């Protein structure tokens, strides 16, 4: 009889456990951060930097879960379909959140409908780099003039069809109304030697090539951003160069599956805001060419809508697809 009572009591306790946990203040268990790219890439580096400072403020462990593949679609898709309870987050970039799903005829998720914005944490602006071995031009107007005088003879590299780097080139092509040729590579490491040798004339890319600029092998023509960078302060913005519409970057953000309770989103942002104010975090982001942002959900939501509209239009105009 005592054994039966003990078993009944144990069963009732196990049944009540999920309810008891649900009544505890959020968060009350570890939080998973899904990163849709391999370990070591810029999104992963920033995700781990955030998790290290964010976890103590939330009082729970934050586990980085790398789910790479499909240009970010696989990981972002997993995040979009995860339980919207605040224990599954996505740290992604413009490629995974906005661009990748718009490249498919039947996207597995929608940037605006599938995710709840938490914060844009960083912005990594693209520069237009040219090969000094291939081009003697020094300004954006000269690049455009050269392209118009030599239609189809100017090429630009990317890290793959449909990548943010590729679409930055397509945006430039559309604005300038020029005929330039896209040359996709499997990685920037493969494109760089051809850039230095002059086989590839230009590329839109984050400020990774600073050493080659200093050595005179590459030239930074413009930064596709509203303001100049402290990394290359002498390089004019696209607006200063005469093309204000040329704004392109690999922004990084934290989003949650749509349907997460608003109070959980608030808790996540309120603590993340403290992380973003940390001097060391901001310095480490700056050291990899990322400008810290830390926008609120209310600020990030309209930015996402603008980005979706912008890149959807570029994709439609260029006819780029991965299907």
PyMOL commands that set and color helices and strands:
alter all, ss='L'
color gray80, all
select helices_A, chain A and resi 2-23+42-58+70-81+94-102+140-149+164-176+188-197+210-214+262-276+279-287+297-318
alter helices_A, ss='H'
color red, helices_A
select strands_A, chain A and resi 31-35+62-66+88-93+115-123+127-131+154-158+180-184+202-205+218-223+252-257+291-292
alter strands_A, ss='S'
color yellow, strands_A
deselect
rebuild
show_as cartoon
